[in-house]
Amino acid sequence: MSAAPDPRPDPRPDARPDPRRWWTLAALVASTLVIGFDTTILNIALPTMASALHADIGEQQWIVDSYTVVFAAAMLPTGLLGDRFGRRRMLITGLLIFLAGALIGALVSTPAPVIVARLVMGLGAALVMPLSMAVLPTFFGPGERSRAIAALSAAMGLGMPLGPLVGGWLLDHFWWGSIFLINIPLVAIAILACLFLLPETRDPAAPRIDLVSTALSVGGLIALVWGLIEAPSRGWTHPLILTAFAASVALLTGLTLRERQSVRPMLDLGLLFRPAFLWNAVAITLVGFSLLGLLFVLPQYLQAVLGNDAFGTGLRLLPMMAGLLLAARAATPLAARFGPRPVISGGLLVSAAAAFLGSRTEVGDGYGTTAPWLTITGLGFGLGVVPAMDAALGALSRDREGTGSGLLMTLRQVGGTIGVALLGSLLADAYGTRLDTTGLPSAAADAADGSVVAAHAVAARLGDPHLAASADAAFVHGMDVALLVTAFTSLAAAVLVAILLPRTVAADQGAMVQETADARQ
């Protein structure tokens, strides 16, 4: 199927491609590589950090989610900073903030300061990622945009397998803080690339930053994530948990109402009424939900249950990363030939099948059982995310590309944040229910209940093989529950995308252009 013509007016007088665009892409790739690398290097270190910092499952979730909550909530206002004050300037600022957070993380020794360090890194990442994506429409037309998106996705994908390998090697030879220090050379390379290869761009017509809307979005997301993480230990019907969920609903509803009434909204919710944007955004959000959720669960399984060291765990995650990279490369020509709808829904179906297969894992299974469904999982993610990203951006009129790409990145990060919080909480709930601590002293039982890593440490200290076996069985049960939820979520998304995603975005684009013209009159 040939691509539909782009009905959007081209703001460039000569409509010729910018000759600097591939050098620009190289700088963006260098910046995105840092974010992709850090995503997985932390996950591979979580079991080691849990042992060194005495962090339970909830604290491990916060170490991951403190980053993604700020990343998601700050992405819209920070993206607008780039529009107003220069995208290159703000992108470099984001990299420097990210570096400051990494330095803090390397110098602390308890969970709380590590969480603070991750908050700072999330703020830096919130500047880097949306600005990288927002620059693309300025330099790449519809015919080249999918290649540019695929390159950025490949950079993120390349960083992901590098993270476990480099992180595993560092953890086998140095202390856990080295996973933060490794960011220094990576960020330095990215900053130099931006300084010398990335031209400055702005969008003076971008809406102003709305501090009230920013506070509502940050507060709503934090309340939701706090409730999801704390529910297993406090109980899902505990008054504090119910209050957190109610506050999240109230704050996010207030955000929605405020943005819908705004003449120049920071969060362009009107885009969600466009099927060509909405259902691609749904696919992207659910891929983020599944990918980051699995990257939270899998390293603990590979290290604590199967007994691999950090570097061995990194090697064993490569099949998923390889599948993701291969599918991302194949997704663009497949979408060009058959249209994005069958490729996206097919990718989600593949992800669902892989998760169903993984949910059959038993405690006695080895890595030979895990590797096939990990590879299939990566293939599904790659097939789903690249054409969905391209089609969602292609559904935007040119003057809504900035807010649209910001909304898209925000939804993806929100999906990942909820994935870690929800799947981690399901894992913690199932693990705590199945773990047998009969006969243990109360302090030892409480420690073992915190995480499978802690349970193995207690079992080794007490010489209790029954506790270690019980912890393994409880963790595998919790992982299976999390995978089942992932499978059903991906299956539902595949069906909805197959039914509701338009075959072409041309009509949707035309309607959006007309809507924008009417609003200006």
Helices and strands as residue ranges (DSSP letters): H 21-53, H 57-85, H 87-106, H 111-139, H 142-173, H 178-181, H 183-197, H 211-234, H 239-261, G 269-273, H 275-300, I 301-305, H 310-316, H 318-338, H 340-358, H 367-394, G 398-400, H 401-434, H 442-450, H 452-462, H 465-500, H 506-520
